[in-house]
Amino acid sequence: MFTHAPPSTQPHVLQSPNADLAAPRGELAARTLAMPADINPSGDIFDGRIMAQMDAAGAISATRWAQGRVVTAAVTDMAFLQPVKIGDVVCCYTDSVQEGRTSLILRVEVWVLRQGKGERVMVTAAQFTFVALDEQGRPRAVGGGVATLSERHDVAPSATEST
């Protein structure tokens, strides 16, 4: 179930005992600009649009890990902490939490630069589980000498930009 946390008085401090939010965890997997087409009636970016960007960013990292097709199997611990506004630069970071035989759990954090400047602000985070699939769409094992996600930082560019 999704939770919508009240805005913090300190925008880059998550109200969670486990979180160290001085900086994003993991690698930059995707970056985009929040656009007017994505707003809700309150003038904020739809949470579902942010979630879709998180899923895409996670899929980029998971595909590199699996060296092939992946599918999103689960999303847990989703918390929307701050609104995203038009003109914010939205940055999705991914960090490996657990690597299994056929699956990968990633923590995906979204940080924004308000109007493209200033301090980064964490706006949401969740855990995404991806499963590697074979050509028939069945789960397949990832391994056998395949590097872990953390060992593949130099395999392919991980940041994408769109405007």
C-alpha positions in Angstrom: 0.0 0.0 0.0 1.3 3.5 -0.8 1.7 6.0 1.9 1.8 9.8 1.5 4.0 11.3 4.2 3.4 14.9 5.3 6.0 17.4 4.0 9.0 17.7 6.3 10.2 21.0 7.6 13.7 20.0 6.4 13.1 19.0 2.8 16.2 16.7 2.5 15.6 14.8 5.7 13.3 11.7 5.5 11.4 10.9 8.6 12.7 7.4 8.8 15.2 5.9 11.3 17.1 3.9 8.6 17.6 6.6 6.1 20.9 8.5 5.6 19.8 11.3 3.3 22.8 13.5 3.0 23.1 12.3 -0.6 21.3 9.9 -2.9 22.1 6.2 -2.6 23.3 4.3 -5.7 23.8 5.5 -9.2 21.9 8.0 -11.3 19.8 5.8 -13.6 17.5 8.4 -15.2 16.9 12.2 -15.2 14.0 14.2 -16.7 12.3 17.6 -16.3 8.9 17.8 -14.7 6.5 19.1 -17.3 3.0 20.8 -17.3 1.4 17.8 -19.0 2.1 15.7 -15.9 0.3 17.9 -13.3 -2.7 17.1 -11.1 -5.4 19.7 -10.2 -3.3 20.9 -7.3 -0.4 21.9 -9.6 1.9 19.0 -8.5 3.2 16.2 -10.7 1.0 13.1 -10.5 2.5 10.5 -8.1 1.8 7.9 -10.7 4.0 9.7 -13.2 6.9 9.7 -10.7 6.3 6.0 -10.0 6.5 5.3 -13.7 9.8 7.1 -13.9 11.1 5.1 -11.0 10.0 1.9 -12.6 11.8 2.8 -15.9 14.9 3.8 -14.0 14.9 0.6 -12.1 14.4 -1.4 -15.3 17.4 0.3 -16.9 19.6 -0.9 -14.0 17.9 -4.3 -13.7 18.3 -5.0 -17.5 22.0 -4.3 -17.2 22.2 -6.7 -14.3 20.3 -9.4 -16.1 21.9 -8.8 -19.4 18.5 -9.1 -21.0 14.7 -8.8 -20.5 13.3 -8.1 -17.0 9.8 -7.4 -15.6 8.7 -5.6 -12.5 7.3 -8.1 -10.1 6.7 -6.0 -7.0 6.9 -2.5 -5.5 7.1 -2.1 -1.8 7.7 0.6 0.8 6.6 3.4 -1.4 6.5 6.7 0.3 5.8 10.1 -1.3 7.6 12.6 0.9 7.5 15.9 -1.0 5.6 17.2 -4.0 7.3 17.6 -7.4 6.6 20.8 -9.1 6.7 21.9 -12.8 10.3 22.7 -13.7 11.9 20.5 -11.1 14.7 18.3 -12.4 13.7 14.8 -11.4 16.6 12.4 -10.8 16.1 8.6 -10.1 18.9 6.8 -8.3 19.1 3.0 -8.0 20.9 0.9 -5.5 21.0 -2.9 -5.3 19.4 -4.2 -2.1 19.4 -8.0 -2.8 20.4 -10.1 -5.8 18.7 -13.5 -6.1 19.0 -16.3 -8.6 16.3 -14.9 -11.0 15.5 -11.6 -9.3 16.9 -8.2 -8.2 15.6 -5.9 -5.5 16.5 -2.3 -6.1 16.0 0.7 -3.8 14.9 3.5 -6.1 15.1 7.1 -4.8 13.9 10.2 -6.5 15.6 13.5 -5.7 14.8 16.8 -7.3 16.6 20.0 -8.0 13.9 22.7 -7.5 13.7 24.6 -10.7 17.0 23.0 -11.7 19.1 24.6 -8.9 19.9 24.6 -5.2 20.1 21.6 -2.9 18.8 18.2 -3.9 15.6 17.2 -2.1 14.5 13.6 -1.7 10.8 13.3 -2.8 10.1 9.6 -2.8 11.7 6.2 -2.5 10.6 2.5 -2.8 11.9 -1.0 -3.4 11.3 -2.5 -6.8 11.7 -6.2 -7.5 12.6 -7.2 -11.0 12.7 -10.7 -12.4 14.9 -11.8 -15.4 13.0 -13.5 -18.2 14.0 -15.8 -21.0 12.7 -15.6 -24.6 9.5 -17.4 -23.6 8.8 -15.0 -20.8 9.7 -17.4 -18.0 12.0 -16.5 -15.1 15.6 -17.4 -15.9 18.7 -17.6 -13.7 21.2 -14.8 -13.8 24.7 -15.9 -12.9 27.4 -18.2 -14.1 30.2 -15.7 -14.2 27.9 -12.7 -14.8 29.0 -9.6 -12.9 26.9 -8.2 -10.1 25.2 -4.9 -10.6 27.8 -3.1 -8.5 30.5 -4.5 -10.7 28.9 -3.2 -13.9 29.1 0.6 -13.3 31.3 0.9 -16.4 29.2 -1.3 -18.8 26.8 1.3 -20.1 25.8 4.9 -19.5 23.2 4.9 -16.8 21.8 8.4 -17.0 19.2 9.4 -19.5 17.9 12.8 -20.2 14.7 13.9 -21.8 13.0 17.2 -22.0 
